[in-house]
Amino acid sequence: MRHHEPNDSAPVPAAPADLNLLRTFLAVYRSGSFTAAGQLLGLSQPTVTTQIRSLERQLRRELFERLPRGVAPTTVADELAARIATPLDALAAATGDGEPRQTPPEPVHLAGPAELLATRALPALGPLVAEGVRVRATPGLTDPLLDELRAGRHDLVIATTRPRGRTLTAVPLADEEFVLVAAPDWADRLRAPLAADGPGVLHTVPLIAYAEDLPIVRRYWRHVFGKRLNCRAAVSVPDLRAVLALVTGGAGFSVLPRYLCAGALESGALAPLDAPDDPPINTSFLVQRPGPARSAHVTLVRDRLLTAAREW
């Protein structure tokens, strides 16, 4: 009698009883790579690969598509993860599996944009630090930081975009409004021509930008002016606080989040070049890996940031 191999649309067989294989599977599913899962579990990459192959043999299904960088879950993996994630997370929480044994607890690793960490996130954590919570902050750009979060290098990441896929969980943190600004001398000269002739008049003024590809300024141009930006940065520096200092010092114009330049606008050190009815808004997100937090201090930091963000 000939036996037919089951196809991907068939139900997933009952999960095997080996919890170690299931834990490894869930770590790979959530982190998106065998290497990252190994770092999270304290296993070597070959051990993770062997365990996943063993689980695939038991299930008689392929769980992950191997990619040049990491893996992608199959529909069978999606179904298996949906079935086992909640019970495994509950078991880990009940047994303390994965909880740090050190006293005091390990530091909470928080990452995000340098200026947002410095001016908002870290000051909000002051009371927790005074109570014994330790924090290690890493500044950087969103995409690399999210990759490092998947690999287990951070506990929490403040991201300027919502992460794609199912390997991370994200909740909205705060909205930031963008403002087109210059020093008062520049603003006095530019406001009337800008209103009369449009943004082309700014092409002869030095542009101070966060990055060479001008992501913030380009977005402002599309949203407010409905035009494509056609100029290059006179200065590019990956820290909005440095951009603010240059613009306040009269170097040229830029687009900045209002929270960062509110004091300079209020004091008159900086002036808006226009006042659109619908300014661009960007939402930041607080991102972490699915499942229970590594320690109670991670949860404390997460909750404190979400509470403080309501007043930002």
ROKOLLUM-366759 format. One record per residue (C-alpha): x, y, z; residue in three letters; residue number from 1. Coordinates in pm, whole numbers, plus 50000, padded with zeros to 5 digits. Example, Ala and Ser with C-alpha at 12.3 -4.5 7.8 and 13.67 -1.06 7.14 Angstrom:
<sites>
<site X="51230" Y="49550" Z="50780" type="ala" seq="1"/>
<site X="51367" Y="49894" Z="50714" type="ser" seq="2"/>
</sites>
This chain:
<sites>
<site X="50000" Y="50000" Z="50000" type="met" seq="1"/>
<site X="50144" Y="50338" Z="49898" type="arg" seq="2"/>
<site X="50165" Y="50611" Z="50161" type="his" seq="3"/>
<site X="50129" Y="50974" Z="50057" type="his" seq="4"/>
<site X="50325" Y="51249" Z="50228" type="glu" seq="5"/>
<site X="50093" Y="51499" Z="50404" type="pro" seq="6"/>
<site X="50074" Y="51842" Z="50243" type="asn" seq="7"/>
<site X="50111" Y="52182" Z="50410" type="asp" seq="8"/>
<site X="49736" Y="52229" Z="50432" type="ser" seq="9"/>
<site X="49690" Y="51922" Z="50651" type="ala" seq="10"/>
<site X="49652" Y="51975" Z="51028" type="pro" seq="11"/>
<site X="49968" Y="51987" Z="51234" type="val" seq="12"/>
<site X="50008" Y="51661" Z="51427" type="pro" seq="13"/>
<site X="49995" Y="51669" Z="51804" type="ala" seq="14"/>
<site X="50300" Y="51846" Z="51943" type="ala" seq="15"/>
<site X="50575" Y="51621" Z="52084" type="pro" seq="16"/>
<site X="50623" Y="51606" Z="52458" type="ala" seq="17"/>
<site X="50984" Y="51735" Z="52450" type="asp" seq="18"/>
<site X="50952" Y="52085" Z="52593" type="leu" seq="19"/>
<site X="51313" Y="52170" Z="52505" type="asn" seq="20"/>
<site X="51239" Y="52132" Z="52135" type="leu" seq="21"/>
<site X="50928" Y="52347" Z="52168" type="leu" seq="22"/>
<site X="51114" Y="52617" Z="52359" type="arg" seq="23"/>
<site X="51383" Y="52623" Z="52093" type="thr" seq="24"/>
<site X="51121" Y="52638" Z="51818" type="phe" seq="25"/>
<site X="50948" Y="52933" Z="51986" type="leu" seq="26"/>
<site X="51278" Y="53118" Z="52031" type="ala" seq="27"/>
<site X="51360" Y="53075" Z="51660" type="val" seq="28"/>
<site X="51006" Y="53176" Z="51562" type="tyr" seq="29"/>
<site X="51022" Y="53494" Z="51769" type="arg" seq="30"/>
<site X="51382" Y="53596" Z="51697" type="ser" seq="31"/>
<site X="51383" Y="53513" Z="51326" type="gly" seq="32"/>
<site X="51712" Y="53325" Z="51319" type="ser" seq="33"/>
<site X="51886" Y="53018" Z="51460" type="phe" seq="34"/>
<site X="52181" Y="53228" Z="51578" type="thr" seq="35"/>
<site X="51964" Y="53479" Z="51766" type="ala" seq="36"/>
<site X="51763" Y="53197" Z="51925" type="ala" seq="37"/>
<site X="52084" Y="53034" Z="52042" type="gly" seq="38"/>
<site X="52196" Y="53359" Z="52206" type="gln" seq="39"/>
<site X="51863" Y="53387" Z="52386" type="leu" seq="40"/>
<site X="51872" Y="53025" Z="52506" type="leu" seq="41"/>
<site X="52243" Y="52992" Z="52576" type="gly" seq="42"/>
<site X="52281" Y="52727" Z="52304" type="leu" seq="43"/>
<site X="52516" Y="52699" Z="52010" type="ser" seq="44"/>
<site X="52379" Y="52760" Z="51662" type="gln" seq="45"/>
<site X="52445" Y="52394" Z="51559" type="pro" seq="46"/>
<site X="52248" Y="52275" Z="51863" type="thr" seq="47"/>
<site X="51953" Y="52495" Z="51767" type="val" seq="48"/>
<site X="51970" Y="52367" Z="51410" type="thr" seq="49"/>
<site X="51976" Y="52005" Z="51529" type="thr" seq="50"/>
<site X="51679" Y="52058" Z="51760" type="gln" seq="51"/>
<site X="51470" Y="52226" Z="51489" type="ile" seq="52"/>
<site X="51548" Y="51945" Z="51244" type="arg" seq="53"/>
<site X="51449" Y="51691" Z="51507" type="ser" seq="54"/>
<site X="51120" Y="51870" Z="51564" type="leu" seq="55"/>
<site X="51058" Y="51890" Z="51189" type="glu" seq="56"/>
<site X="51116" Y="51514" Z="51161" type="arg" seq="57"/>
<site X="50872" Y="51445" Z="51444" type="gln" seq="58"/>
<site X="50606" Y="51670" Z="51290" type="leu" seq="59"/>
<site X="50688" Y="51561" Z="50934" type="arg" seq="60"/>
<site X="50661" Y="51925" Z="50834" type="arg" seq="61"/>
<site X="50905" Y="52201" Z="50740" type="glu" seq="62"/>
<site X="50883" Y="52475" Z="51002" type="leu" seq="63"/>
<site X="51117" Y="52739" Z="50862" type="phe" seq="64"/>
<site X="51231" Y="52854" Z="50521" type="glu" seq="65"/>
<site X="51605" Y="52916" Z="50531" type="arg" seq="66"/>
<site X="51691" Y="53265" Z="50402" type="leu" seq="67"/>
<site X="52026" Y="53436" Z="50333" type="pro" seq="68"/>
<site X="51974" Y="53620" Z="50663" type="arg" seq="69"/>
<site X="51771" Y="53427" Z="50918" type="gly" seq="70"/>
<site X="51462" Y="53219" Z="50859" type="val" seq="71"/>
<site X="51096" Y="53274" Z="50771" type="ala" seq="72"/>
<site X="50823" Y="53067" Z="50940" type="pro" seq="73"/>
<site X="50599" Y="52846" Z="50729" type="thr" seq="74"/>
<site X="50224" Y="52835" Z="50780" type="thr" seq="75"/>
<site X="50279" Y="52517" Z="50983" type="val" seq="76"/>
<site X="50511" Y="52712" Z="51214" type="ala" seq="77"/>
<site X="50251" Y="52988" Z="51249" type="asp" seq="78"/>
<site X="49992" Y="52731" Z="51357" type="glu" seq="79"/>
<site X="50226" Y="52557" Z="51600" type="leu" seq="80"/>
<site X="50337" Y="52887" Z="51756" type="ala" seq="81"/>
<site X="49973" Y="52991" Z="51804" type="ala" seq="82"/>
<site X="49907" Y="52666" Z="51990" type="arg" seq="83"/>
<site X="50209" Y="52655" Z="52219" type="ile" seq="84"/>
<site X="50314" Y="53016" Z="52285" type="ala" seq="85"/>
<site X="50065" Y="53093" Z="52563" type="thr" seq="86"/>
<site X="50114" Y="52767" Z="52758" type="pro" seq="87"/>
<site X="50494" Y="52784" Z="52730" type="leu" seq="88"/>
<site X="50499" Y="53149" Z="52839" type="asp" seq="89"/>
<site X="50274" Y="53064" Z="53133" type="ala" seq="90"/>
<site X="50500" Y="52773" Z="53227" type="leu" seq="91"/>
<site X="50809" Y="52995" Z="53208" type="ala" seq="92"/>
<site X="50641" Y="53257" Z="53428" type="ala" seq="93"/>
<site X="50527" Y="52995" Z="53682" type="ala" seq="94"/>
<site X="50865" Y="52823" Z="53711" type="thr" seq="95"/>
<site X="51081" Y="53135" Z="53682" type="gly" seq="96"/>
<site X="51253" Y="52981" Z="53382" type="asp" seq="97"/>
<site X="51480" Y="53239" Z="53224" type="gly" seq="98"/>
<site X="51459" Y="53478" Z="53520" type="glu" seq="99"/>
<site X="51794" Y="53621" Z="53630" type="pro" seq="100"/>
<site X="51934" Y="53463" Z="53946" type="arg" seq="101"/>
<site X="52174" Y="53745" Z="54023" type="gln" seq="102"/>
<site X="52134" Y="53989" Z="54308" type="thr" seq="103"/>
<site X="52083" Y="54268" Z="54226" type="pro" seq="104"/>
<site X="51896" Y="54198" Z="53899" type="pro" seq="105"/>
<site X="52082" Y="54256" Z="53574" type="glu" seq="106"/>
<site X="52055" Y="54600" Z="53413" type="pro" seq="107"/>
<site X="51767" Y="54674" Z="53179" type="val" seq="108"/>
<site X="51901" Y="54727" Z="52827" type="his" seq="109"/>
<site X="51713" Y="55014" Z="52660" type="leu" seq="110"/>
<site X="51787" Y="55146" Z="52311" type="ala" seq="111"/>
<site X="51650" Y="55420" Z="52088" type="gly" seq="112"/>
<site X="51728" Y="55751" Z="51916" type="pro" seq="113"/>
<site X="52001" Y="55940" Z="52105" type="ala" seq="114"/>
<site X="51805" Y="56263" Z="52150" type="glu" seq="115"/>
<site X="51486" Y="56087" Z="52259" type="leu" seq="116"/>
<site X="51677" Y="55881" Z="52513" type="leu" seq="117"/>
<site X="51860" Y="56187" Z="52647" type="ala" seq="118"/>
<site X="51572" Y="56434" Z="52667" type="thr" seq="119"/>
<site X="51272" Y="56215" Z="52745" type="arg" seq="120"/>
<site X="51320" Y="55845" Z="52819" type="ala" seq="121"/>
<site X="51614" Y="55850" Z="53060" type="leu" seq="122"/>
<site X="51491" Y="56150" Z="53266" type="pro" seq="123"/>
<site X="51159" Y="55966" Z="53307" type="ala" seq="124"/>
<site X="51344" Y="55670" Z="53459" type="leu" seq="125"/>
<site X="51511" Y="55878" Z="53731" type="gly" seq="126"/>
<site X="51279" Y="55761" Z="54012" type="pro" seq="127"/>
<site X="51335" Y="55396" Z="53920" type="leu" seq="128"/>
<site X="51712" Y="55441" Z="53916" type="val" seq="129"/>
<site X="51691" Y="55599" Z="54261" type="ala" seq="130"/>
<site X="51511" Y="55285" Z="54378" type="glu" seq="131"/>
<site X="51780" Y="55051" Z="54250" type="gly" seq="132"/>
<site X="51689" Y="54979" Z="53888" type="val" seq="133"/>
<site X="51999" Y="54973" Z="53668" type="arg" seq="134"/>
<site X="51979" Y="55080" Z="53304" type="val" seq="135"/>
<site X="52215" Y="55045" Z="53009" type="arg" seq="136"/>
<site X="52116" Y="55280" Z="52724" type="ala" seq="137"/>
<site X="52226" Y="55238" Z="52364" type="thr" seq="138"/>
<site X="52162" Y="55511" Z="52105" type="pro" seq="139"/>
<site X="52114" Y="55421" Z="51742" type="gly" seq="140"/>
<site X="51892" Y="55402" Z="51434" type="leu" seq="141"/>
<site X="51569" Y="55204" Z="51448" type="thr" seq="142"/>
<site X="51636" Y="54923" Z="51197" type="asp" seq="143"/>
<site X="51973" Y="54810" Z="51340" type="pro" seq="144"/>
<site X="51840" Y="54837" Z="51696" type="leu" seq="145"/>
<site X="51541" Y="54617" Z="51611" type="leu" seq="146"/>
<site X="51774" Y="54354" Z="51462" type="asp" seq="147"/>
<site X="51975" Y="54363" Z="51785" type="glu" seq="148"/>
<site X="51654" Y="54333" Z="51988" type="leu" seq="149"/>
<site X="51563" Y="54016" Z="51796" type="arg" seq="150"/>
<site X="51909" Y="53882" Z="51874" type="ala" seq="151"/>
<site X="51860" Y="53944" Z="52247" type="gly" seq="152"/>
<site X="52099" Y="54237" Z="52290" type="arg" seq="153"/>
<site X="51831" Y="54475" Z="52422" type="his" seq="154"/>
<site X="51522" Y="54437" Z="52639" type="asp" seq="155"/>
<site X="51333" Y="54740" Z="52504" type="leu" seq="156"/>
<site X="51373" Y="54958" Z="52197" type="val" seq="157"/>
<site X="51211" Y="55293" Z="52127" type="ile" seq="158"/>
<site X="51150" Y="55276" Z="51752" type="ala" seq="159"/>
<site X="51053" Y="55557" Z="51515" type="thr" seq="160"/>
<site X="50858" Y="55309" Z="51297" type="thr" seq="161"/>
<site X="50641" Y="55009" Z="51380" type="arg" seq="162"/>
<site X="50836" Y="54686" Z="51327" type="pro" seq="163"/>
<site X="50710" Y="54448" Z="51062" type="arg" seq="164"/>
<site X="50638" Y="54080" Z="51113" type="gly" seq="165"/>
<site X="50543" Y="53877" Z="51417" type="arg" seq="166"/>
<site X="50882" Y="53846" Z="51586" type="thr" seq="167"/>
<site X="50842" Y="54161" Z="51798" type="leu" seq="168"/>
<site X="50557" Y="54328" Z="51985" type="thr" seq="169"/>
<site X="50510" Y="54706" Z="51971" type="ala" seq="170"/>
<site X="50283" Y="54954" Z="52144" type="val" seq="171"/>
<site X="50250" Y="55324" Z="52050" type="pro" seq="172"/>
<site X="50458" Y="55541" Z="52281" type="leu" seq="173"/>
<site X="50422" Y="55905" Z="52174" type="ala" seq="174"/>
<site X="50350" Y="56134" Z="51880" type="asp" seq="175"/>
<site X="50596" Y="56401" Z="51770" type="glu" seq="176"/>
<site X="50510" Y="56699" Z="51550" type="glu" seq="177"/>
<site X="50768" Y="56827" Z="51303" type="phe" seq="178"/>
<site X="50841" Y="57200" Z="51261" type="val" seq="179"/>
<site X="51023" Y="57386" Z="50983" type="leu" seq="180"/>
<site X="51259" Y="57622" Z="51167" type="val" seq="181"/>
<site X="51546" Y="57869" Z="51133" type="ala" seq="182"/>
<site X="51717" Y="58134" Z="51342" type="ala" seq="183"/>
<site X="51518" Y="58462" Z="51367" type="pro" seq="184"/>
<site X="51733" Y="58647" Z="51112" type="asp" seq="185"/>
<site X="51676" Y="58377" Z="50852" type="trp" seq="186"/>
<site X="51307" Y="58351" Z="50940" type="ala" seq="187"/>
<site X="51252" Y="58727" Z="50892" type="asp" seq="188"/>
<site X="51402" Y="58704" Z="50543" type="arg" seq="189"/>
<site X="51236" Y="58380" Z="50436" type="leu" seq="190"/>
<site X="50877" Y="58379" Z="50566" type="arg" seq="191"/>
<site X="50726" Y="58615" Z="50306" type="ala" seq="192"/>
<site X="50905" Y="58463" Z="50002" type="pro" seq="193"/>
<site X="50818" Y="58114" Z="50125" type="leu" seq="194"/>
<site X="50450" Y="58203" Z="50156" type="ala" seq="195"/>
<site X="50446" Y="58375" Z="49817" type="ala" seq="196"/>
<site X="50668" Y="58153" Z="49603" type="asp" seq="197"/>
<site X="50674" Y="57817" Z="49777" type="gly" seq="198"/>
<site X="50953" Y="57598" Z="49916" type="pro" seq="199"/>
<site X="51185" Y="57651" Z="49620" type="gly" seq="200"/>
<site X="51310" Y="57970" Z="49785" type="val" seq="201"/>
<site X="51475" Y="57756" Z="50054" type="leu" seq="202"/>
<site X="51701" Y="57576" Z="49806" type="his" seq="203"/>
<site X="51959" Y="57855" Z="49830" type="thr" seq="204"/>
<site X="51964" Y="57840" Z="50212" type="val" seq="205"/>
<site X="52196" Y="57593" Z="50391" type="pro" seq="206"/>
<site X="52002" Y="57283" Z="50500" type="leu" seq="207"/>
<site X="52105" Y="57117" Z="50827" type="ile" seq="208"/>
<site X="51992" Y="56753" Z="50831" type="ala" seq="209"/>
<site X="51988" Y="56444" Z="51050" type="tyr" seq="210"/>
<site X="52101" Y="56210" Z="50771" type="ala" seq="211"/>
<site X="52239" Y="56235" Z="50421" type="glu" seq="212"/>
<site X="51917" Y="56101" Z="50266" type="asp" seq="213"/>
<site X="51715" Y="56370" Z="50449" type="leu" seq="214"/>
<site X="51432" Y="56145" Z="50575" type="pro" seq="215"/>
<site X="51270" Y="56400" Z="50808" type="ile" seq="216"/>
<site X="51295" Y="56694" Z="50569" type="val" seq="217"/>
<site X="51174" Y="56490" Z="50270" type="arg" seq="218"/>
<site X="50870" Y="56379" Z="50466" type="arg" seq="219"/>
<site X="50790" Y="56739" Z="50560" type="tyr" seq="220"/>
<site X="50816" Y="56847" Z="50195" type="trp" seq="221"/>
<site X="50580" Y="56570" Z="50077" type="arg" seq="222"/>
<site X="50328" Y="56621" Z="50357" type="his" seq="223"/>
<site X="50313" Y="57000" Z="50375" type="val" seq="224"/>
<site X="50418" Y="57122" Z="50029" type="phe" seq="225"/>
<site X="50317" Y="56817" Z="49824" type="gly" seq="226"/>
<site X="50650" Y="56840" Z="49645" type="lys" seq="227"/>
<site X="50971" Y="56645" Z="49615" type="arg" seq="228"/>
<site X="51273" Y="56790" Z="49794" type="leu" seq="229"/>
<site X="51551" Y="56881" Z="49553" type="asn" seq="230"/>
<site X="51844" Y="56998" Z="49760" type="cys" seq="231"/>
<site X="52137" Y="56857" Z="49952" type="arg" seq="232"/>
<site X="52239" Y="56902" Z="50313" type="ala" seq="233"/>
<site X="52503" Y="57159" Z="50395" type="ala" seq="234"/>
<site X="52562" Y="56968" Z="50720" type="val" seq="235"/>
<site X="52455" Y="56613" Z="50803" type="ser" seq="236"/>
<site X="52485" Y="56499" Z="51165" type="val" seq="237"/>
<site X="52306" Y="56196" Z="51320" type="pro" seq="238"/>
<site X="52195" Y="56375" Z="51635" type="asp" seq="239"/>
<site X="51900" Y="56614" Z="51629" type="leu" seq="240"/>
<site X="52045" Y="56803" Z="51925" type="arg" seq="241"/>
<site X="52343" Y="56897" Z="51709" type="ala" seq="242"/>
<site X="52103" Y="56997" Z="51428" type="val" seq="243"/>
<site X="51919" Y="57218" Z="51677" type="leu" seq="244"/>
<site X="52242" Y="57382" Z="51792" type="ala" seq="245"/>
<site X="52352" Y="57456" Z="51436" type="leu" seq="246"/>
<site X="52018" Y="57603" Z="51331" type="val" seq="247"/>
<site X="51992" Y="57811" Z="51648" type="thr" seq="248"/>
<site X="52341" Y="57938" Z="51577" type="gly" seq="249"/>
<site X="52230" Y="58071" Z="51238" type="gly" seq="250"/>
<site X="52376" Y="57803" Z="51010" type="ala" seq="251"/>
<site X="52056" Y="57759" Z="50808" type="gly" seq="252"/>
<site X="51719" Y="57584" Z="50830" type="phe" seq="253"/>
<site X="51595" Y="57237" Z="50923" type="ser" seq="254"/>
<site X="51293" Y="57032" Z="51028" type="val" seq="255"/>
<site X="51289" Y="56930" Z="51395" type="leu" seq="256"/>
<site X="51048" Y="56757" Z="51633" type="pro" seq="257"/>
<site X="50863" Y="57018" Z="51835" type="arg" seq="258"/>
<site X="50946" Y="56854" Z="52169" type="tyr" seq="259"/>
<site X="51315" Y="56908" Z="52102" type="leu" seq="260"/>
<site X="51297" Y="57272" Z="51991" type="cys" seq="261"/>
<site X="51002" Y="57393" Z="52204" type="ala" seq="262"/>
<site X="51230" Y="57578" Z="52447" type="gly" seq="263"/>
<site X="51418" Y="57755" Z="52168" type="ala" seq="264"/>
<site X="51090" Y="57853" Z="52000" type="leu" seq="265"/>
<site X="50951" Y="57986" Z="52325" type="glu" seq="266"/>
<site X="51264" Y="58190" Z="52403" type="ser" seq="267"/>
<site X="51286" Y="58331" Z="52051" type="gly" seq="268"/>
<site X="51621" Y="58168" Z="51977" type="ala" seq="269"/>
<site X="51446" Y="57980" Z="51696" type="leu" seq="270"/>
<site X="51151" Y="58072" Z="51477" type="ala" seq="271"/>
<site X="50906" Y="57868" Z="51266" type="pro" seq="272"/>
<site X="50913" Y="57937" Z="50892" type="leu" seq="273"/>
<site X="50549" Y="57838" Z="50842" type="asp" seq="274"/>
<site X="50249" Y="57714" Z="51040" type="ala" seq="275"/>
<site X="50065" Y="57443" Z="50842" type="pro" seq="276"/>
<site X="49716" Y="57343" Z="50953" type="asp" seq="277"/>
<site X="49819" Y="56977" Z="50927" type="asp" seq="278"/>
<site X="50184" Y="56939" Z="51032" type="pro" seq="279"/>
<site X="50354" Y="56601" Z="50989" type="pro" seq="280"/>
<site X="50322" Y="56372" Z="51288" type="ile" seq="281"/>
<site X="50538" Y="56069" Z="51360" type="asn" seq="282"/>
<site X="50454" Y="55800" Z="51617" type="thr" seq="283"/>
<site X="50726" Y="55629" Z="51817" type="ser" seq="284"/>
<site X="50678" Y="55275" Z="51950" type="phe" seq="285"/>
<site X="50804" Y="55082" Z="52250" type="leu" seq="286"/>
<site X="50915" Y="54742" Z="52122" type="val" seq="287"/>
<site X="51015" Y="54418" Z="52292" type="gln" seq="288"/>
<site X="51027" Y="54047" Z="52221" type="arg" seq="289"/>
<site X="50706" Y="53849" Z="52279" type="pro" seq="290"/>
<site X="50657" Y="53653" Z="52597" type="gly" seq="291"/>
<site X="50726" Y="53734" Z="52961" type="pro" seq="292"/>
<site X="50986" Y="54000" Z="53037" type="ala" seq="293"/>
<site X="51333" Y="53879" Z="53135" type="arg" seq="294"/>
<site X="51297" Y="54039" Z="53477" type="ser" seq="295"/>
<site X="51057" Y="54245" Z="53685" type="ala" seq="296"/>
<site X="51281" Y="54549" Z="53627" type="his" seq="297"/>
<site X="51220" Y="54531" Z="53253" type="val" seq="298"/>
<site X="50848" Y="54550" Z="53322" type="thr" seq="299"/>
<site X="50901" Y="54844" Z="53559" type="leu" seq="300"/>
<site X="51094" Y="55037" Z="53295" type="val" seq="301"/>
<site X="50840" Y="54955" Z="53026" type="arg" seq="302"/>
<site X="50544" Y="55067" Z="53239" type="asp" seq="303"/>
<site X="50722" Y="55383" Z="53352" type="arg" seq="304"/>
<site X="50799" Y="55486" Z="52994" type="leu" seq="305"/>
<site X="50440" Y="55427" Z="52884" type="leu" seq="306"/>
<site X="50309" Y="55631" Z="53176" type="thr" seq="307"/>
<site X="50555" Y="55917" Z="53125" type="ala" seq="308"/>
<site X="50483" Y="55930" Z="52751" type="ala" seq="309"/>
<site X="50126" Y="56043" Z="52821" type="arg" seq="310"/>
<site X="50270" Y="56377" Z="52933" type="glu" seq="311"/>
<site X="50523" Y="56416" Z="52648" type="trp" seq="312"/>
</sites>
